[in-house]
Amino acid sequence: MGREDMRAGDAERQAVADTLKVALDEGRLELHEYDERLQRAYAARTYGELDGLPGTIPV
């Protein structure tokens, strides 16, 4: 079983949510994109589902 299949916990989901909030506050995400990614982050069960969420935030 690889990392992408390992179960993510609340702390990992919250870390992604925090990263997304910073990106929103800095204007790097639109509100609708933030909402969509945040919903996906809190619904994620595995690291694989979480890993791509903050990784594609524009710089």
C-alpha positions in Angstrom: 0.0 0.0 0.0 1.5 3.4 -1.1 1.0 6.7 0.6 -1.8 7.7 -1.7 -3.8 4.8 -0.4 -3.2 5.5 3.3 -6.0 7.0 5.3 -5.8 10.7 6.1 -6.8 12.1 9.4 -8.4 15.2 10.6 -5.1 17.0 11.1 -4.1 16.4 7.5 -7.4 17.6 6.2 -7.2 20.7 8.4 -3.6 21.4 7.2 -4.9 21.4 3.6 -7.8 23.6 4.5 -5.5 26.1 6.2 -3.3 26.2 3.0 -6.3 26.8 0.9 -7.5 29.7 3.2 -4.1 31.4 2.9 -4.3 31.1 -0.9 -7.8 32.6 -0.8 -6.7 35.5 1.5 -3.7 36.2 -0.8 -6.0 36.3 -3.9 -4.5 33.1 -5.5 -7.9 31.3 -5.4 -11.3 32.6 -6.4 -14.0 32.0 -3.8 -15.8 29.4 -5.8 -12.6 27.4 -6.4 -11.8 27.7 -2.6 -15.2 26.4 -1.7 -14.9 23.5 -4.1 -11.4 22.5 -2.9 -12.4 22.9 0.7 -15.4 20.5 0.3 -13.1 18.0 -1.4 -10.5 18.4 1.4 -13.0 17.7 4.2 -14.5 14.8 2.2 -11.1 13.2 1.5 -10.4 9.8 3.0 -6.9 9.2 1.7 -3.7 11.1 1.2 -4.1 10.6 -2.5 -7.4 12.5 -2.4 -5.7 15.3 -0.4 -2.4 15.6 -2.2 -3.6 17.3 -5.4 -5.8 19.9 -3.7 -3.2 22.5 -2.7 -0.6 21.5 -5.3 -2.3 23.3 -8.1 -2.7 26.7 -6.5 -1.5 29.5 -8.8 1.6 31.4 -7.6 
